[in-house]
Amino acid sequence: MSELHKKTKEITELVFKSSRKAREETNAEPEPHLTQPITWPVECVVGPGLEGAIACESKIGYVNGLKGWLIYRGYDIFDLCAYSTYEEVSYLLLYGYLPTAVQLKAFKKNLIQCRNVPNTLRLLMSFSIEEMNPMAVLRLGTNLMRQEFTYIDRDGLVPKRGKVIGTDEDSIPMETVPRGEEHAIYEFKDSDPFKSKELSKFDLEPAIGYKSCYRLISGVATIAAAIVRIRQQKFPIDSDPELSHAANLIYMMTGKQPTPEEERIMDIALILHADHGINASTFAAMVVASTLSDMYFSVGSGIAALNGPLHGGANEQVLHMLREIGEVSNVKSWYKKSRKKKQKIMGFGHRVYKAYDPRARILRPLAKHLAKRNKESGRLFQVAKALEKEVISTLGVKKRIFPNVDFYSGIVYDSLGIPPEIFTPIFAVSRVSGWTSRIMEYLEKNRIFRPRAIYIGQFNKKYVSLEERTNKTR
């Protein structure tokens, strides 16, 4: 047990209590059709937006929405939150197994070294960050990191395309029924394509591979923290090599070293958001990577997708909603009016979960724990608890609508002193480990994504000249 876990046994017990409740309400049986190797081509029912489509096999994460499960590499999310750390979970996601003490030490050292992105921050500060969407700044930051650390766009240093891919033969069968190749059409290894003495003398790196993953896991956190400082008319704070990833994130945002409990709760929040199946942002990142672009552009695409209001940002809206309600005594009337207007209740329901979101199960007691020390947070938590009771009593049984990860995470972040507009960037800070892990796994048997659309337009239309069209409209 780490020193941090020894100092925060109360937090561990809260996680265990949530775990016990979850196990009482669900049974231990995975979905056979979604947890076994595939024989391609595979038959599945596909809805609009590729809902239900099977894109690939994965050993990284499993979500069972009917039972409320979240699994990383075979480990239950409750156990990881109780025993592990974000650094250890990131290693697990990337490599497929929990590290030894020596491996974890080396991994942490890599992450610490990758926290410093001086040129990226210098260039970012030349923009009007105070007037920009923080997610736009975060995405810009990944592009600037790409310039700082890689040679991908350096004139004269770009590797010959033939060293990466052979020809465009992958396009030939794409208009036919997918066959499923035994091996990837293009094999993209971590080291081979870009290795050369000419490039090494510039002390630059390829834009894909495990080093890029380390850069992004650490660098995106540094950029997110810098955004907070710059928006407050303050200079960014240098990272502290003695602090953990979670503690350093809070420190670089607030200028104060967190208490062990604050550090542990942030660490758990990061673990909870690290991966969640092939959601919209993960899919966006994987699609870009499948073209053999690079890790920085791929993660930037994930950030762009997460910025959409249908994906990220709901926890910020939850906080605004709770403040709008104001008091527990207003909950019933507010909820009744909202239902009458058919207004969406932020933080409830999920595209996948038809059970209580396991992440919300863990965040709820953590939000309550933090709310004890702050009157405003305490008031918001009581409003949230009362609203949850109303929603579950009306929609929980009939429509299986329960709190999702966003409902209590906003209260947690607010209690830690994080501004609401930074909630979604924090989501991205955590999810980078999931995005990069999914990309590295997919590239092992890469096949460019190429779904089809059903054409429902017309045929055999006669071309009308511009003159005829113009005269006709007169």
N, C-alpha and C positions, 0 to 999 in steps of 0.2 A: 504494500500500500504506500502511495506517495505521501510526502509531507502535506501536500494540499488536501488530499483525501482524509488524512488524519485530523486535520484542523476543521474539516467541514463534514463531520459525521452526521450532523442533523440534516444536511442537504441530501446525503446518501440515503438516509432513512425515508425522506420524502419520496425519492425516486422508487425505493423498494415498495413503499405503500401504494404508489400508483401502479407499479408492476403487479402487485397482488390483486388489486381491483380489476385490472385488465384481464388477468388470467382467470378470474372468477367468471367473467362475462363472455369469454371466448374459449373455443376448444382447439386443441393442437392438431390441426389437420390441414396441410397446404392444398392448393388447387392442383390436381394431377396434370391437367391440360396446360398449365402455365409453369410447371416446375420440372419438366423432363426435357432431355435433348430432342432437338427437332430433326425430322427427316424432310429436307427441302424437295419440292415446293410444299408449303404448308397451306392448309385451308383454314380460313377464319372469316368471321362475319365482320365486315368493315362498315363503320358509319361515317357521316360527314366529318371532315377534319382528321381523317385516318383513324378515327376512334375504333379501337379493337384490332387494328392492324398489327401484325407481328413483324418487326423490322430486323431483329437479330436475336441471338442468344447472349446471355450475360451471366456472369458469376458475381457481379458487384452488389446488386441490391434487389430486394423483393418487397413489393407492397401488396398486401391482401386487404382490399377495401372492405370486404364483407365482414371480416373478423377484427379489423383494426390492428393489423400487424405491420411492422416495418423492420426489415432485416438487412443488415450490412454484412456481406461476405459470410453468411451463416450465423452471425451473432445478432441476438435480439437487441433492439434499440434500448430497452430498459437496462440490460446488463452493461451495455457500452456506456450509458450515461452514469451508471452507478460506479463502474470500476475504471473506465478508460479516460483518455484526454483527447482533445482535438488533434494534437500532433500524432498520437498513436492511431487514431481512427483514420487520419489522412494517409498514413503509411499503409494501414490495412486496405483501404480502398484502392490505393495505387498498386500495391504489390500482391494482394490476395491473402496475406497472413499477418498475424500480429508479430511485431519485431522483438528481437532479443534486446537486452539492455544495451549491448554494444551497437546494434543497428539503430535503435531509437536515439541514442546519443549522437550518432553520426547524422541521422536525419534531422534532428533538432538543430545541430550545428549548421547544416546546409540551409535550413529555413531562416536561421538568425542572420547568416551572411547575405541572404537574398532579400532581407527587409530593406536594405538601403538602396534607394532608387534616386540618387541626387539629381541627375540630369532630367529625369522625368518630372520631378517636383519643380525644378527650376523653370522648365518649359510650361508646366501647368499654371504656374503663378503669373505667367505673361498673359493668360486669358482672364476674362471677367467672370471668374468662378462664382462670385456672389450672385450673378444674374442668370446662372445656368442651372438646369436640372442636375442634381447631384449624380444621377445615373449617367447622364451624358458626359459629365466630367470623368466618371469612373471608366467609361468606355474609351474616352479619349486617352486616359492614362495608360490603358493597356496597349494602345497603338504607340504611345511614346516610349513605353518600356520595350516594345519591339524594336524601335530605332536605337534605344540605348544599349541593348544587350546582344542583338543579333545582327548578322550581316545580310539578312534576307533581301534588303532593298539597297544595299551599298553598291554603287556603280562599279562594275568590274569585278565584284566579289560574288555575284549570284552564280551558284553552281549551274552547270549545263542541265537543261531540262531532261535530257536523255539519261542522266544518271539517276533520276528519280523515277521516271515512268518510261515505258518503252514506246508504245504508240497509242492510238485512240481505239484499240480493238475492243475496249470495254463498252463502247457505244454500240457495237454491232448487235448483240442479242437483247438490247434493252427494250425493244418494242415487241418482244416475244414473251411468252409465259416464263416467269423466273425459273431457272433451272437449279440454282444453288450449286456453286462450284465447290469442289473439295478444298481448294486453296484459293487465296485471294488472287485476283487478276494482277494486282500490283502489290508487291511486298515492300513495306516502308519500315526500315529498321532505324533504331535510335542513332546509330553512328555512321553507317557506311556512306550514304549519298553525299554528305557535305564534308567529309574528312579530307583535309589537305594541309600541307605545310604552309601554303600561301595564305590560307585563312587564319591559321592558328596564331600567326605573328601579330594579328590585329586584336587579339584577345577578345574575339567575338564568338558567338555560339550559333548553332543551328536554331531555327525557330520552332522546333518540335523535338520531343524527347523528354526524358525525366527532368533534366535540368530546367527546361522551360516550365514544367509543372511546379517545381520548387519556386522559381521566380514569380510565378503568378499567384500561388497560394500565399506567399509572403508579401509580394509587391502590391497586390490589390488591397490587402489590409492596410498597408502603409498609405496608399492613395486615399482610401476611404477616410482614414483618420485625418489626413492632411486637408481633405475637403471640409471637414468639420471646423478645423482651426481657421482656415482661410476665410470661410463664410462668416466667422466671428471676428474678422479683421486681426487675426493673430498669425504668427509664424508657425509652420509645422514643427512638431517636436521630434527630435531624433529618437529612434527606438532604443530600448534598454536591453542589452544582450542577456541580462540576468533574469528577465521576465519571460513567462510563458507566452504563447501566441495570444491567448485570451486576455491575460493581464496587460500585455503590451498594447493590445488594441485599445483597451479602456484608457490606459496611460497616455497614449498618443492622441486620443480624442479629448480627454479632460484635463490632462496635465497633472493628474493625481494618481498615485499608485493605488489600485483597488485593494479592498480588504480581501482576505482569503475567501469569504463567502461570495463576494461580488465576482471575484475571479472564477470561482467554481461555477457559479450560475451562468456567467457568460460562456464558459467552456462548454457547459451542457447545451446551451442554446446553439452554439456553433456545431456541435455534434448532431443535434436534431435536424439542422438544415443542410447537412453536408451532401445528402443524396436522397432522391425520391423518384426512382424509376426514370423512364424516358418521358419526362414532362416537357412542356413547350420549350423552355430555355435549354434543357439538356439536348433535346432533339435538334434545336437550332445549331448548337455547338457541334454536334456530331455530323450534321449535314455539311457544314462548312469544312470540317476536318476530312470528310469522306472524299472531297475533291482534291485532297493532298495540298490544301492551303497550308496553314500553320496554326500552332497552338494559340498564339496571341489573337489572331483574327477570329479563331473559333470561340475563344472565351469572350471576346468582344461581342460576338453574335449572341452568346448566351446572356450577356448583360443587357443587350438591346431587347431581347425577348422578355427578360424578367422585368424590364421597365414598363411593359404593357399593363394597363389596369386590370386585365383579366388574369394576370399571373402574379406579379409582385405588387407590393404597396398596400395590400388589404389591411395589414396591421396598423399602418398609419391612419387609415380611414376608420378603423375600429376605435382608435384613441379619440379621434374627432367626434365619433358617434357617442361614445360614453360621456364625453364632456358636454355634448349637446343635450343629452338626457339629464345630466346634472346631479340628480339625487335619486336614491332608491325609491322614494315615494312617487317619482315621475315615471318609473319603468312601465307599469301596467298601461297607463294612458298613452305613453309614447309608442309602445309596442302595438297597441290596438289601432292607433292612427296609421302606423306604418303598414300594418297588415291590410288595412282598408285601402290604402293607396297602392298596394302591391309593391311596396318598396323593399328592396333587398336588405336583409339584415347582415351587415358586414361581419365576417368572422365565423359564419355558420355555413355548413354544407361543404361538400367537396366533390370534385369530378370523379374521384376514385372511391373515397371512404363512404360506406353506408353504415358505419359504426363510429364510435367515439375515436377521433384521431389520436393515436398513441402519443404524438408529440404534444398535443393539447393536454393530455392526461398528466404529462410531466411538467409542463409549463404552468399549469393552474396552481399547484401548491407552491411553486417557486415564486410566482407573482404574489401569492398571498403572503409568503415569507418576507419578501422585500417590502410589501405594502405596510407591514407592521411598523416600520420606522419612519414612514412619511405620511402625513395626514392626507395630502392630495392623492397620493397613490392608493392609500387605504380607501378613500371615498370612491375612486374609480373601480377598485376591485369589488367593492360591495355592489356597485351598480352593475358590473359585469356578471357577478354571481346571480343577482336577481334577474337579469335579462336572460341568462342561460336557463334558469328555471322556467321562465315563461316560454321560451322557444321550444325547449325539450318537451314540455307538457302539451304543446299544441302540434309540433311538427316532428318530434323525436320518434314517436311510436308509428305514426302513419307514413311519414315520408323519409324516415331514417336520417333526419338532419340533426347534426350535433356540432359542437364547437370544433373548428379546425385549428391548425397551428397558429394562425394569425390572431385568434381571439384574445389570447393571453400574452403573446410575445410582445405586443406593443406596450403593455403595462410593465413587463420585465425590463425592456429597453429604456422606457421612460424613467423607471426607478433607478436605473444605472446612470442617468444623466445624459442619455443619448437623444439628440433632437429628432423629432418625428420624421423630418425629411431625409434622415440618414437610415431609417429602418430598412428600406429596400436595399441600399448599398451594403448593409450588414448581412442581409440575406445572401447577396452576391459574394461577399467575403467568405462566407461559409461554404457556399455551393461550388466554389472554384475547385475544391478537392474532388467533388463528385464529377464535375464537368471534365476535368483533366483525366480522371480515372476512366471514365466511360470512353473518352476519345482514344486513350492508349489501348484499351481493350479492343475497341472496334477496329483500329488500324491493323491489328494482328491478322485479321481476315477481312480486310477492307473491300467494300464494294460500294461504289458511288450510289447515293440515294437517287432514285429515279421513278417516283410514282407516276401514274398516268391520270389524266382527267377524261371524263366521258364527254365527248363532243355532242352538244345538243343544238348546234347552230344549223344554218341552212346550207344547201348545195346548189350549184348550177346558177348562181345569180349572174346576171349580165352586167358587165361594166358599162357605166354611163359616164360620158365625158364631163369634164368640169363645166364646159359651156352649157351642155344640156341640163345639168343639175342646177346651174345658176338660173337659167331661164325658167325652169320648172318651178323654182321657189318663188319667182316673181308672179 
